[in-house]
Amino acid sequence: MKKIFLFVLLLGMATVGCHTRYLMTLSNGNRITSVGKPKYENGKYRYIDINGQTNYVSASSVQTLEPQPRGYTEEPFKPSKR
C-alpha cells in the first residue's frame, strides 16, 4: 500500500511542473503570458494564452522570452492618485 501511495505522490509531483508560464516581451512594449513554452514555427511563435486559445506572434517582434517563477502573478495597472 505504501508503494502505491509513494508512486501516486511522485507522479503528481512530476506533473505539477508541466505548465510553466512564459512571458514574452514584444518590441512595442506589450507583454504576453503563455501557458507552456511557445513553439517556433515558420518565423512565428505559436503559444497558448491563459484563456486556452492558440495564438501566433511574429518572431521578429519578440524581444525576450523567459519562464516565470512559480507563484508569479502580474498586478493590474493602477494609476497613482494625486
mmCIF file of the N, C-alpha and C atoms, coordinates in Angstrom:
data_MODEL
# 
_entry.id   MODEL 
# 
loop_
_atom_site.group_PDB 
_atom_site.id 
_atom_site.type_symbol 
_atom_site.label_atom_id 
_atom_site.label_alt_id 
_atom_site.label_comp_id 
_atom_site.label_asym_id 
_atom_site.label_entity_id 
_atom_site.label_seq_id 
_atom_site.pdbx_PDB_ins_code 
_atom_site.Cartn_x 
_atom_site.Cartn_y 
_atom_site.Cartn_z 
_atom_site.occupancy 
_atom_site.B_iso_or_equiv 
_atom_site.pdbx_formal_charge 
_atom_site.auth_seq_id 
_atom_site.auth_comp_id 
_atom_site.auth_asym_id 
_atom_site.auth_atom_id 
_atom_site.pdbx_PDB_model_num 
ATOM 1   N N  . MET A 1 1  ? 0.825  -1.195 0.000   1.00 0.00 ? 1  MET A N  1 
ATOM 2   C CA . MET A 1 1  ? 0.000  0.000  0.000   1.00 0.00 ? 1  MET A CA 1 
ATOM 3   C C  . MET A 1 1  ? 0.869  1.259  0.000   1.00 0.00 ? 1  MET A C  1 
ATOM 4   N N  . LYS A 1 2  ? 1.971  1.216  0.757   1.00 0.00 ? 2  LYS A N  1 
ATOM 5   C CA . LYS A 1 2  ? 2.855  2.371  0.818   1.00 0.00 ? 2  LYS A CA 1 
ATOM 6   C C  . LYS A 1 2  ? 3.518  2.633  -0.538  1.00 0.00 ? 2  LYS A C  1 
ATOM 7   N N  . LYS A 1 3  ? 3.833  1.569  -1.271  1.00 0.00 ? 3  LYS A N  1 
ATOM 8   C CA . LYS A 1 3  ? 4.466  1.727  -2.578  1.00 0.00 ? 3  LYS A CA 1 
ATOM 9   C C  . LYS A 1 3  ? 3.518  2.403  -3.561  1.00 0.00 ? 3  LYS A C  1 
ATOM 10  N N  . ILE A 1 4  ? 2.261  2.045  -3.525  1.00 0.00 ? 4  ILE A N  1 
ATOM 11  C CA . ILE A 1 4  ? 1.272  2.660  -4.416  1.00 0.00 ? 4  ILE A CA 1 
ATOM 12  C C  . ILE A 1 4  ? 1.104  4.131  -4.071  1.00 0.00 ? 4  ILE A C  1 
ATOM 13  N N  . PHE A 1 5  ? 1.012  4.430  -2.779  1.00 0.00 ? 5  PHE A N  1 
ATOM 14  C CA . PHE A 1 5  ? 0.873  5.823  -2.348  1.00 0.00 ? 5  PHE A CA 1 
ATOM 15  C C  . PHE A 1 5  ? 2.081  6.646  -2.783  1.00 0.00 ? 5  PHE A C  1 
ATOM 16  N N  . LEU A 1 6  ? 3.277  6.100  -2.594  1.00 0.00 ? 6  LEU A N  1 
ATOM 17  C CA . LEU A 1 6  ? 4.502  6.793  -2.989  1.00 0.00 ? 6  LEU A CA 1 
ATOM 18  C C  . LEU A 1 6  ? 4.534  7.028  -4.495  1.00 0.00 ? 6  LEU A C  1 
ATOM 19  N N  . PHE A 1 7  ? 4.132  6.022  -5.277  1.00 0.00 ? 7  PHE A N  1 
ATOM 20  C CA . PHE A 1 7  ? 4.104  6.163  -6.729  1.00 0.00 ? 7  PHE A CA 1 
ATOM 21  C C  . PHE A 1 7  ? 3.140  7.275  -7.150  1.00 0.00 ? 7  PHE A C  1 
ATOM 22  N N  . VAL A 1 8  ? 1.948  7.295  -6.574  1.00 0.00 ? 8  VAL A N  1 
ATOM 23  C CA . VAL A 1 8  ? 0.950  8.314  -6.914  1.00 0.00 ? 8  VAL A CA 1 
ATOM 24  C C  . VAL A 1 8  ? 1.455  9.694  -6.505  1.00 0.00 ? 8  VAL A C  1 
ATOM 25  N N  . LEU A 1 9  ? 2.094  9.796  -5.356  1.00 0.00 ? 9  LEU A N  1 
ATOM 26  C CA . LEU A 1 9  ? 2.638  11.063 -4.899  1.00 0.00 ? 9  LEU A CA 1 
ATOM 27  C C  . LEU A 1 9  ? 3.726  11.573 -5.848  1.00 0.00 ? 9  LEU A C  1 
ATOM 28  N N  . LEU A 1 10 ? 4.637  10.701 -6.234  1.00 0.00 ? 10 LEU A N  1 
ATOM 29  C CA . LEU A 1 10 ? 5.704  11.097 -7.159  1.00 0.00 ? 10 LEU A CA 1 
ATOM 30  C C  . LEU A 1 10 ? 5.161  11.454 -8.537  1.00 0.00 ? 10 LEU A C  1 
ATOM 31  N N  . LEU A 1 11 ? 4.168  10.727 -8.996  1.00 0.00 ? 11 LEU A N  1 
ATOM 32  C CA . LEU A 1 11 ? 3.551  11.036 -10.282 1.00 0.00 ? 11 LEU A CA 1 
ATOM 33  C C  . LEU A 1 11 ? 2.886  12.410 -10.236 1.00 0.00 ? 11 LEU A C  1 
ATOM 34  N N  . GLY A 1 12 ? 2.210  12.703 -9.158  1.00 0.00 ? 12 GLY A N  1 
ATOM 35  C CA . GLY A 1 12 ? 1.574  14.009 -9.005  1.00 0.00 ? 12 GLY A CA 1 
ATOM 36  C C  . GLY A 1 12 ? 2.591  15.137 -8.974  1.00 0.00 ? 12 GLY A C  1 
ATOM 37  N N  . MET A 1 13 ? 3.688  14.924 -8.288  1.00 0.00 ? 13 MET A N  1 
ATOM 38  C CA . MET A 1 13 ? 4.729  15.948 -8.226  1.00 0.00 ? 13 MET A CA 1 
ATOM 39  C C  . MET A 1 13 ? 5.385  16.160 -9.582  1.00 0.00 ? 13 MET A C  1 
ATOM 40  N N  . ALA A 1 14 ? 5.518  15.099 -10.358 1.00 0.00 ? 14 ALA A N  1 
ATOM 41  C CA . ALA A 1 14 ? 6.150  15.203 -11.672 1.00 0.00 ? 14 ALA A CA 1 
ATOM 42  C C  . ALA A 1 14 ? 5.276  15.963 -12.661 1.00 0.00 ? 14 ALA A C  1 
ATOM 43  N N  . THR A 1 15 ? 3.967  15.855 -12.536 1.00 0.00 ? 15 THR A N  1 
ATOM 44  C CA . THR A 1 15 ? 3.080  16.510 -13.496 1.00 0.00 ? 15 THR A CA 1 
ATOM 45  C C  . THR A 1 15 ? 2.763  17.955 -13.121 1.00 0.00 ? 15 THR A C  1 
ATOM 46  N N  . VAL A 1 16 ? 3.086  18.368 -11.915 1.00 0.00 ? 16 VAL A N  1 
ATOM 47  C CA . VAL A 1 16 ? 2.786  19.738 -11.488 1.00 0.00 ? 16 VAL A CA 1 
ATOM 48  C C  . VAL A 1 16 ? 3.572  20.750 -12.310 1.00 0.00 ? 16 VAL A C  1 
ATOM 49  N N  . GLY A 1 17 ? 4.802  20.458 -12.662 1.00 0.00 ? 17 GLY A N  1 
ATOM 50  C CA . GLY A 1 17 ? 5.648  21.416 -13.351 1.00 0.00 ? 17 GLY A CA 1 
ATOM 51  C C  . GLY A 1 17 ? 5.466  21.468 -14.856 1.00 0.00 ? 17 GLY A C  1 
ATOM 52  N N  . CYS A 1 18 ? 4.474  20.820 -15.402 1.00 0.00 ? 18 CYS A N  1 
ATOM 53  C CA . CYS A 1 18 ? 4.318  20.741 -16.854 1.00 0.00 ? 18 CYS A CA 1 
ATOM 54  C C  . CYS A 1 18 ? 3.802  22.032 -17.477 1.00 0.00 ? 18 CYS A C  1 
ATOM 55  N N  . HIS A 1 19 ? 3.130  22.850 -16.734 1.00 0.00 ? 19 HIS A N  1 
ATOM 56  C CA . HIS A 1 19 ? 2.529  24.049 -17.301 1.00 0.00 ? 19 HIS A CA 1 
ATOM 57  C C  . HIS A 1 19 ? 3.202  25.310 -16.780 1.00 0.00 ? 19 HIS A C  1 
ATOM 58  N N  . THR A 1 20 ? 4.471  25.457 -17.098 1.00 0.00 ? 20 THR A N  1 
ATOM 59  C CA . THR A 1 20 ? 5.199  26.662 -16.735 1.00 0.00 ? 20 THR A CA 1 
ATOM 60  C C  . THR A 1 20 ? 4.707  27.807 -17.600 1.00 0.00 ? 20 THR A C  1 
ATOM 61  N N  . ARG A 1 21 ? 4.522  28.939 -17.002 1.00 0.00 ? 21 ARG A N  1 
ATOM 62  C CA . ARG A 1 21 ? 4.115  30.116 -17.770 1.00 0.00 ? 21 ARG A CA 1 
ATOM 63  C C  . ARG A 1 21 ? 5.347  30.852 -18.265 1.00 0.00 ? 21 ARG A C  1 
ATOM 64  N N  . TYR A 1 22 ? 5.249  31.372 -19.472 1.00 0.00 ? 22 TYR A N  1 
ATOM 65  C CA . TYR A 1 22 ? 6.339  32.134 -20.081 1.00 0.00 ? 22 TYR A CA 1 
ATOM 66  C C  . TYR A 1 22 ? 5.849  33.541 -20.369 1.00 0.00 ? 22 TYR A C  1 
ATOM 67  N N  . LEU A 1 23 ? 6.755  34.489 -20.225 1.00 0.00 ? 23 LEU A N  1 
ATOM 68  C CA . LEU A 1 23 ? 6.445  35.884 -20.502 1.00 0.00 ? 23 LEU A CA 1 
ATOM 69  C C  . LEU A 1 23 ? 7.201  36.311 -21.754 1.00 0.00 ? 23 LEU A C  1 
ATOM 70  N N  . MET A 1 24 ? 6.453  36.748 -22.776 1.00 0.00 ? 24 MET A N  1 
ATOM 71  C CA . MET A 1 24 ? 7.055  37.276 -23.989 1.00 0.00 ? 24 MET A CA 1 
ATOM 72  C C  . MET A 1 24 ? 6.920  38.792 -23.955 1.00 0.00 ? 24 MET A C  1 
ATOM 73  N N  . THR A 1 25 ? 8.035  39.484 -24.084 1.00 0.00 ? 25 THR A N  1 
ATOM 74  C CA . THR A 1 25 ? 8.021  40.929 -24.183 1.00 0.00 ? 25 THR A CA 1 
ATOM 75  C C  . THR A 1 25 ? 8.224  41.292 -25.641 1.00 0.00 ? 25 THR A C  1 
ATOM 76  N N  . LEU A 1 26 ? 7.291  42.064 -26.192 1.00 0.00 ? 26 LEU A N  1 
ATOM 77  C CA . LEU A 1 26 ? 7.346  42.434 -27.603 1.00 0.00 ? 26 LEU A CA 1 
ATOM 78  C C  . LEU A 1 26 ? 8.094  43.744 -27.777 1.00 0.00 ? 26 LEU A C  1 
ATOM 79  N N  . SER A 1 27 ? 8.514  44.023 -29.004 1.00 0.00 ? 27 SER A N  1 
ATOM 80  C CA . SER A 1 27 ? 9.284  45.232 -29.289 1.00 0.00 ? 27 SER A CA 1 
ATOM 81  C C  . SER A 1 27 ? 8.479  46.509 -29.067 1.00 0.00 ? 27 SER A C  1 
ATOM 82  N N  . ASN A 1 28 ? 7.146  46.430 -29.071 1.00 0.00 ? 28 ASN A N  1 
ATOM 83  C CA . ASN A 1 28 ? 6.322  47.609 -28.818 1.00 0.00 ? 28 ASN A CA 1 
ATOM 84  C C  . ASN A 1 28 ? 6.011  47.791 -27.331 1.00 0.00 ? 28 ASN A C  1 
ATOM 85  N N  . GLY A 1 29 ? 6.577  46.940 -26.468 1.00 0.00 ? 29 GLY A N  1 
ATOM 86  C CA . GLY A 1 29 ? 6.385  47.076 -25.033 1.00 0.00 ? 29 GLY A CA 1 
ATOM 87  C C  . GLY A 1 29 ? 5.282  46.208 -24.453 1.00 0.00 ? 29 GLY A C  1 
ATOM 88  N N  . ASN A 1 30 ? 4.453  45.617 -25.302 1.00 0.00 ? 30 ASN A N  1 
ATOM 89  C CA . ASN A 1 30 ? 3.397  44.729 -24.801 1.00 0.00 ? 30 ASN A CA 1 
ATOM 90  C C  . ASN A 1 30 ? 4.013  43.459 -24.241 1.00 0.00 ? 30 ASN A C  1 
ATOM 91  N N  . ARG A 1 31 ? 3.328  42.882 -23.248 1.00 0.00 ? 31 ARG A N  1 
ATOM 92  C CA . ARG A 1 31 ? 3.780  41.636 -22.655 1.00 0.00 ? 31 ARG A CA 1 
ATOM 93  C C  . ARG A 1 31 ? 2.669  40.602 -22.772 1.00 0.00 ? 31 ARG A C  1 
ATOM 94  N N  . ILE A 1 32 ? 3.049  39.386 -23.159 1.00 0.00 ? 32 ILE A N  1 
ATOM 95  C CA . ILE A 1 32 ? 2.100  38.296 -23.349 1.00 0.00 ? 32 ILE A CA 1 
ATOM 96  C C  . ILE A 1 32 ? 2.521  37.149 -22.435 1.00 0.00 ? 32 ILE A C  1 
ATOM 97  N N  . THR A 1 33 ? 1.573  36.626 -21.658 1.00 0.00 ? 33 THR A N  1 
ATOM 98  C CA . THR A 1 33 ? 1.821  35.462 -20.820 1.00 0.00 ? 33 THR A CA 1 
ATOM 99  C C  . THR A 1 33 ? 1.262  34.239 -21.517 1.00 0.00 ? 33 THR A C  1 
ATOM 100 N N  . SER A 1 34 ? 2.092  33.206 -21.649 1.00 0.00 ? 34 SER A N  1 
ATOM 101 C CA . SER A 1 34 ? 1.641  31.969 -22.291 1.00 0.00 ? 34 SER A CA 1 
ATOM 102 C C  . SER A 1 34 ? 1.715  30.819 -21.298 1.00 0.00 ? 34 SER A C  1 
ATOM 103 N N  . VAL A 1 35 ? 0.893  29.812 -21.542 1.00 0.00 ? 35 VAL A N  1 
ATOM 104 C CA . VAL A 1 35 ? 0.915  28.595 -20.736 1.00 0.00 ? 35 VAL A CA 1 
ATOM 105 C C  . VAL A 1 35 ? 1.749  27.588 -21.508 1.00 0.00 ? 35 VAL A C  1 
ATOM 106 N N  . GLY A 1 36 ? 2.868  27.196 -20.963 1.00 0.00 ? 36 GLY A N  1 
ATOM 107 C CA . GLY A 1 36 ? 3.795  26.312 -21.666 1.00 0.00 ? 36 GLY A CA 1 
ATOM 108 C C  . GLY A 1 36 ? 4.734  27.134 -22.536 1.00 0.00 ? 36 GLY A C  1 
ATOM 109 N N  . LYS A 1 37 ? 5.800  26.515 -22.966 1.00 0.00 ? 37 LYS A N  1 
ATOM 110 C CA . LYS A 1 37 ? 6.796  27.206 -23.776 1.00 0.00 ? 37 LYS A CA 1 
ATOM 111 C C  . LYS A 1 37 ? 6.280  27.393 -25.199 1.00 0.00 ? 37 LYS A C  1 
ATOM 112 N N  . PRO A 1 38 ? 6.332  28.628 -25.725 1.00 0.00 ? 38 PRO A N  1 
ATOM 113 C CA . PRO A 1 38 ? 5.917  28.863 -27.115 1.00 0.00 ? 38 PRO A CA 1 
ATOM 114 C C  . PRO A 1 38 ? 6.792  28.080 -28.088 1.00 0.00 ? 38 PRO A C  1 
ATOM 115 N N  . LYS A 1 39 ? 6.190  27.617 -29.163 1.00 0.00 ? 39 LYS A N  1 
ATOM 116 C CA . LYS A 1 39 ? 6.890  26.841 -30.194 1.00 0.00 ? 39 LYS A CA 1 
ATOM 117 C C  . LYS A 1 39 ? 7.189  27.739 -31.393 1.00 0.00 ? 39 LYS A C  1 
ATOM 118 N N  . TYR A 1 40 ? 8.422  27.661 -31.901 1.00 0.00 ? 40 TYR A N  1 
ATOM 119 C CA . TYR A 1 40 ? 8.818  28.434 -33.072 1.00 0.00 ? 40 TYR A CA 1 
ATOM 120 C C  . TYR A 1 40 ? 8.455  27.662 -34.329 1.00 0.00 ? 40 TYR A C  1 
ATOM 121 N N  . GLU A 1 41 ? 7.639  28.286 -35.201 1.00 0.00 ? 41 GLU A N  1 
ATOM 122 C CA . GLU A 1 41 ? 7.213  27.652 -36.453 1.00 0.00 ? 41 GLU A CA 1 
ATOM 123 C C  . GLU A 1 41 ? 7.173  28.691 -37.573 1.00 0.00 ? 41 GLU A C  1 
ATOM 124 N N  . ASN A 1 42 ? 7.962  28.497 -38.607 1.00 0.00 ? 42 ASN A N  1 
ATOM 125 C CA . ASN A 1 42 ? 7.913  29.337 -39.816 1.00 0.00 ? 42 ASN A CA 1 
ATOM 126 C C  . ASN A 1 42 ? 7.978  30.832 -39.530 1.00 0.00 ? 42 ASN A C  1 
ATOM 127 N N  . GLY A 1 43 ? 8.890  31.248 -38.675 1.00 0.00 ? 43 GLY A N  1 
ATOM 128 C CA . GLY A 1 43 ? 9.066  32.667 -38.398 1.00 0.00 ? 43 GLY A CA 1 
ATOM 129 C C  . GLY A 1 43 ? 8.064  33.248 -37.413 1.00 0.00 ? 43 GLY A C  1 
ATOM 130 N N  . LYS A 1 44 ? 7.275  32.387 -36.770 1.00 0.00 ? 44 LYS A N  1 
ATOM 131 C CA . LYS A 1 44 ? 6.285  32.842 -35.787 1.00 0.00 ? 44 LYS A CA 1 
ATOM 132 C C  . LYS A 1 44 ? 6.386  31.969 -34.542 1.00 0.00 ? 44 LYS A C  1 
ATOM 133 N N  . TYR A 1 45 ? 5.972  32.520 -33.427 1.00 0.00 ? 45 TYR A N  1 
ATOM 134 C CA . TYR A 1 45 ? 5.831  31.738 -32.208 1.00 0.00 ? 45 TYR A CA 1 
ATOM 135 C C  . TYR A 1 45 ? 4.366  31.386 -32.031 1.00 0.00 ? 45 TYR A C  1 
ATOM 136 N N  . ARG A 1 46 ? 4.099  30.098 -31.839 1.00 0.00 ? 46 ARG A N  1 
ATOM 137 C CA . ARG A 1 46 ? 2.753  29.634 -31.531 1.00 0.00 ? 46 ARG A CA 1 
ATOM 138 C C  . ARG A 1 46 ? 2.698  29.413 -30.033 1.00 0.00 ? 46 ARG A C  1 
ATOM 139 N N  . TYR A 1 47 ? 1.695  29.997 -29.385 1.00 0.00 ? 47 TYR A N  1 
ATOM 140 C CA . TYR A 1 47 ? 1.579  29.872 -27.941 1.00 0.00 ? 47 TYR A CA 1 
ATOM 141 C C  . TYR A 1 47 ? 0.111  29.738 -27.552 1.00 0.00 ? 47 TYR A C  1 
ATOM 142 N N  . ILE A 1 48 ? -0.101 29.236 -26.349 1.00 0.00 ? 48 ILE A N  1 
ATOM 143 C CA . ILE A 1 48 ? -1.445 29.133 -25.782 1.00 0.00 ? 48 ILE A CA 1 
ATOM 144 C C  . ILE A 1 48 ? -1.544 30.181 -24.692 1.00 0.00 ? 48 ILE A C  1 
ATOM 145 N N  . ASP A 1 49 ? -2.525 31.075 -24.818 1.00 0.00 ? 49 ASP A N  1 
ATOM 146 C CA . ASP A 1 49 ? -2.669 32.126 -23.814 1.00 0.00 ? 49 ASP A CA 1 
ATOM 147 C C  . ASP A 1 49 ? -3.348 31.577 -22.564 1.00 0.00 ? 49 ASP A C  1 
ATOM 148 N N  . ILE A 1 50 ? -3.512 32.415 -21.552 1.00 0.00 ? 50 ILE A N  1 
ATOM 149 C CA . ILE A 1 50 ? -4.053 31.954 -20.277 1.00 0.00 ? 50 ILE A CA 1 
ATOM 150 C C  . ILE A 1 50 ? -5.533 31.607 -20.363 1.00 0.00 ? 50 ILE A C  1 
ATOM 151 N N  . ASN A 1 51 ? -6.183 31.948 -21.482 1.00 0.00 ? 51 ASN A N  1 
ATOM 152 C CA . ASN A 1 51 ? -7.580 31.568 -21.698 1.00 0.00 ? 51 ASN A CA 1 
ATOM 153 C C  . ASN A 1 51 ? -7.712 30.263 -22.471 1.00 0.00 ? 51 ASN A C  1 
ATOM 154 N N  . GLY A 1 52 ? -6.577 29.661 -22.859 1.00 0.00 ? 52 GLY A N  1 
ATOM 155 C CA . GLY A 1 52 ? -6.600 28.394 -23.572 1.00 0.00 ? 52 GLY A CA 1 
ATOM 156 C C  . GLY A 1 52 ? -6.666 28.539 -25.084 1.00 0.00 ? 52 GLY A C  1 
ATOM 157 N N  . GLN A 1 53 ? -6.577 29.749 -25.605 1.00 0.00 ? 53 GLN A N  1 
ATOM 158 C CA . GLN A 1 53 ? -6.639 29.993 -27.051 1.00 0.00 ? 53 GLN A CA 1 
ATOM 159 C C  . GLN A 1 53 ? -5.238 29.903 -27.658 1.00 0.00 ? 53 GLN A C  1 
ATOM 160 N N  . THR A 1 54 ? -5.133 29.292 -28.831 1.00 0.00 ? 54 THR A N  1 
ATOM 161 C CA . THR A 1 54 ? -3.868 29.230 -29.555 1.00 0.00 ? 54 THR A CA 1 
ATOM 162 C C  . THR A 1 54 ? -3.716 30.491 -30.385 1.00 0.00 ? 54 THR A C  1 
ATOM 163 N N  . ASN A 1 55 ? -2.562 31.146 -30.257 1.00 0.00 ? 55 ASN A N  1 
ATOM 164 C CA . ASN A 1 55 ? -2.281 32.393 -30.976 1.00 0.00 ? 55 ASN A CA 1 
ATOM 165 C C  . ASN A 1 55 ? -0.890 32.331 -31.578 1.00 0.00 ? 55 ASN A C  1 
ATOM 166 N N  . TYR A 1 56 ? -0.619 33.272 -32.461 1.00 0.00 ? 56 TYR A N  1 
ATOM 167 C CA . TYR A 1 56 ? 0.683  33.389 -33.108 1.00 0.00 ? 56 TYR A CA 1 
ATOM 168 C C  . TYR A 1 56 ? 1.178  34.817 -32.985 1.00 0.00 ? 56 TYR A C  1 
ATOM 169 N N  . VAL A 1 57 ? 2.496  34.963 -32.875 1.00 0.00 ? 57 VAL A N  1 
ATOM 170 C CA . VAL A 1 57 ? 3.115  36.286 -32.887 1.00 0.00 ? 57 VAL A CA 1 
ATOM 171 C C  . VAL A 1 57 ? 4.403  36.166 -33.701 1.00 0.00 ? 57 VAL A C  1 
ATOM 172 N N  . SER A 1 58 ? 4.683  37.189 -34.477 1.00 0.00 ? 58 SER A N  1 
ATOM 173 C CA . SER A 1 58 ? 5.862  37.190 -35.334 1.00 0.00 ? 58 SER A CA 1 
ATOM 174 C C  . SER A 1 58 ? 7.129  37.147 -34.477 1.00 0.00 ? 58 SER A C  1 
ATOM 175 N N  . ALA A 1 59 ? 8.072  36.298 -34.869 1.00 0.00 ? 59 ALA A N  1 
ATOM 176 C CA . ALA A 1 59 ? 9.315  36.157 -34.114 1.00 0.00 ? 59 ALA A CA 1 
ATOM 177 C C  . ALA A 1 59 ? 10.133 37.439 -34.132 1.00 0.00 ? 59 ALA A C  1 
ATOM 178 N N  . SER A 1 60 ? 9.994  38.236 -35.175 1.00 0.00 ? 60 SER A N  1 
ATOM 179 C CA . SER A 1 60 ? 10.765 39.477 -35.253 1.00 0.00 ? 60 SER A CA 1 
ATOM 180 C C  . SER A 1 60 ? 10.280 40.523 -34.258 1.00 0.00 ? 60 SER A C  1 
ATOM 181 N N  . SER A 1 61 ? 9.060  40.372 -33.742 1.00 0.00 ? 61 SER A N  1 
ATOM 182 C CA . SER A 1 61 ? 8.552  41.339 -32.779 1.00 0.00 ? 61 SER A CA 1 
ATOM 183 C C  . SER A 1 61 ? 8.769  40.901 -31.330 1.00 0.00 ? 61 SER A C  1 
ATOM 184 N N  . VAL A 1 62 ? 9.320  39.703 -31.117 1.00 0.00 ? 62 VAL A N  1 
ATOM 185 C CA . VAL A 1 62 ? 9.573  39.226 -29.757 1.00 0.00 ? 62 VAL A CA 1 
ATOM 186 C C  . VAL A 1 62 ? 10.969 39.657 -29.324 1.00 0.00 ? 62 VAL A C  1 
ATOM 187 N N  . GLN A 1 63 ? 11.033 40.452 -28.237 1.00 0.00 ? 63 GLN A N  1 
ATOM 188 C CA . GLN A 1 63 ? 12.323 40.877 -27.705 1.00 0.00 ? 63 GLN A CA 1 
ATOM 189 C C  . GLN A 1 63 ? 12.886 39.863 -26.727 1.00 0.00 ? 63 GLN A C  1 
ATOM 190 N N  . THR A 1 64 ? 12.064 39.439 -25.763 1.00 0.00 ? 64 THR A N  1 
ATOM 191 C CA . THR A 1 64 ? 12.516 38.463 -24.777 1.00 0.00 ? 64 THR A CA 1 
ATOM 192 C C  . THR A 1 64 ? 11.459 37.385 -24.589 1.00 0.00 ? 64 THR A C  1 
ATOM 193 N N  . LEU A 1 65 ? 11.925 36.222 -24.200 1.00 0.00 ? 65 LEU A N  1 
ATOM 194 C CA . LEU A 1 65 ? 11.055 35.089 -23.894 1.00 0.00 ? 65 LEU A CA 1 
ATOM 195 C C  . LEU A 1 65 ? 11.652 34.430 -22.664 1.00 0.00 ? 65 LEU A C  1 
ATOM 196 N N  . GLU A 1 66 ? 10.939 34.513 -21.528 1.00 0.00 ? 66 GLU A N  1 
ATOM 197 C CA . GLU A 1 66 ? 11.502 33.997 -20.287 1.00 0.00 ? 66 GLU A CA 1 
ATOM 198 C C  . GLU A 1 66 ? 10.447 33.285 -19.451 1.00 0.00 ? 66 GLU A C  1 
ATOM 199 N N  . PRO A 1 67 ? 10.850 32.203 -18.776 1.00 0.00 ? 67 PRO A N  1 
ATOM 200 C CA . PRO A 1 67 ? 9.905  31.498 -17.907 1.00 0.00 ? 67 PRO A CA 1 
ATOM 201 C C  . PRO A 1 67 ? 9.621  32.332 -16.664 1.00 0.00 ? 67 PRO A C  1 
ATOM 202 N N  . GLN A 1 68 ? 8.418  32.199 -16.147 1.00 0.00 ? 68 GLN A N  1 
ATOM 203 C CA . GLN A 1 68 ? 8.029  32.925 -14.945 1.00 0.00 ? 68 GLN A CA 1 
ATOM 204 C C  . GLN A 1 68 ? 8.214  32.031 -13.730 1.00 0.00 ? 68 GLN A C  1 
ATOM 205 N N  . PRO A 1 69 ? 8.639  32.617 -12.611 1.00 0.00 ? 69 PRO A N  1 
ATOM 206 C CA . PRO A 1 69 ? 8.790  31.805 -11.403 1.00 0.00 ? 69 PRO A CA 1 
ATOM 207 C C  . PRO A 1 69 ? 7.446  31.305 -10.902 1.00 0.00 ? 69 PRO A C  1 
ATOM 208 N N  . ARG A 1 70 ? 7.447  30.170 -10.234 1.00 0.00 ? 70 ARG A N  1 
ATOM 209 C CA . ARG A 1 70 ? 6.211  29.599 -9.693  1.00 0.00 ? 70 ARG A CA 1 
ATOM 210 C C  . ARG A 1 70 ? 5.580  30.599 -8.724  1.00 0.00 ? 70 ARG A C  1 
ATOM 211 N N  . GLY A 1 71 ? 4.281  30.805 -8.860  1.00 0.00 ? 71 GLY A N  1 
ATOM 212 C CA . GLY A 1 71 ? 3.574  31.739 -7.991  1.00 0.00 ? 71 GLY A CA 1 
ATOM 213 C C  . GLY A 1 71 ? 3.559  33.162 -8.513  1.00 0.00 ? 71 GLY A C  1 
ATOM 214 N N  . TYR A 1 72 ? 4.147  33.419 -9.694  1.00 0.00 ? 72 TYR A N  1 
ATOM 215 C CA . TYR A 1 72 ? 4.190  34.769 -10.259 1.00 0.00 ? 72 TYR A CA 1 
ATOM 216 C C  . TYR A 1 72 ? 2.808  35.181 -10.731 1.00 0.00 ? 72 TYR A C  1 
ATOM 217 N N  . THR A 1 73 ? 2.395  36.357 -10.337 1.00 0.00 ? 73 THR A N  1 
ATOM 218 C CA . THR A 1 73 ? 1.158  36.940 -10.846 1.00 0.00 ? 73 THR A CA 1 
ATOM 219 C C  . THR A 1 73 ? 1.425  38.392 -11.169 1.00 0.00 ? 73 THR A C  1 
ATOM 220 N N  . GLU A 1 74 ? 0.887  38.844 -12.281 1.00 0.00 ? 74 GLU A N  1 
ATOM 221 C CA . GLU A 1 74 ? 1.035  40.251 -12.650 1.00 0.00 ? 74 GLU A CA 1 
ATOM 222 C C  . GLU A 1 74 ? -0.012 41.067 -11.932 1.00 0.00 ? 74 GLU A C  1 
ATOM 223 N N  . GLU A 1 75 ? 0.421  42.161 -11.385 1.00 0.00 ? 75 GLU A N  1 
ATOM 224 C CA . GLU A 1 75 ? -0.527 43.077 -10.749 1.00 0.00 ? 75 GLU A CA 1 
ATOM 225 C C  . GLU A 1 75 ? -1.146 43.952 -11.834 1.00 0.00 ? 75 GLU A C  1 
ATOM 226 N N  . PRO A 1 76 ? -2.458 44.167 -11.779 1.00 0.00 ? 76 PRO A N  1 
ATOM 227 C CA . PRO A 1 76 ? -3.077 45.059 -12.765 1.00 0.00 ? 76 PRO A CA 1 
ATOM 228 C C  . PRO A 1 76 ? -2.562 46.490 -12.568 1.00 0.00 ? 76 PRO A C  1 
ATOM 229 N N  . PHE A 1 77 ? -2.516 47.236 -13.644 1.00 0.00 ? 77 PHE A N  1 
ATOM 230 C CA . PHE A 1 77 ? -2.039 48.610 -13.590 1.00 0.00 ? 77 PHE A CA 1 
ATOM 231 C C  . PHE A 1 77 ? -3.033 49.464 -12.817 1.00 0.00 ? 77 PHE A C  1 
ATOM 232 N N  . LYS A 1 78 ? -2.513 50.214 -11.856 1.00 0.00 ? 78 LYS A N  1 
ATOM 233 C CA . LYS A 1 78 ? -3.337 51.134 -11.072 1.00 0.00 ? 78 LYS A CA 1 
ATOM 234 C C  . LYS A 1 78 ? -2.681 52.503 -11.135 1.00 0.00 ? 78 LYS A C  1 
ATOM 235 N N  . PRO A 1 79 ? -3.365 53.486 -11.756 1.00 0.00 ? 79 PRO A N  1 
ATOM 236 C CA . PRO A 1 79 ? -2.760 54.819 -11.816 1.00 0.00 ? 79 PRO A CA 1 
ATOM 237 C C  . PRO A 1 79 ? -2.673 55.425 -10.418 1.00 0.00 ? 79 PRO A C  1 
ATOM 238 N N  . SER A 1 80 ? -1.626 56.195 -10.204 1.00 0.00 ? 80 SER A N  1 
ATOM 239 C CA . SER A 1 80 ? -1.456 56.826 -8.892  1.00 0.00 ? 80 SER A CA 1 
ATOM 240 C C  . SER A 1 80 ? -2.449 57.968 -8.728  1.00 0.00 ? 80 SER A C  1 
ATOM 241 N N  . LYS A 1 81 ? -2.932 58.131 -7.516  1.00 0.00 ? 81 LYS A N  1 
ATOM 242 C CA . LYS A 1 81 ? -3.862 59.224 -7.210  1.00 0.00 ? 81 LYS A CA 1 
ATOM 243 C C  . LYS A 1 81 ? -3.074 60.381 -6.640  1.00 0.00 ? 81 LYS A C  1 
ATOM 244 N N  . ARG A 1 82 ? -3.258 61.542 -7.234  1.00 0.00 ? 82 ARG A N  1 
ATOM 245 C CA . ARG A 1 82 ? -2.519 62.719 -6.762  1.00 0.00 ? 82 ARG A CA 1 
ATOM 246 C C  . ARG A 1 82 ? -3.470 63.750 -6.249  1.00 0.00 ? 82 ARG A C  1 
# 
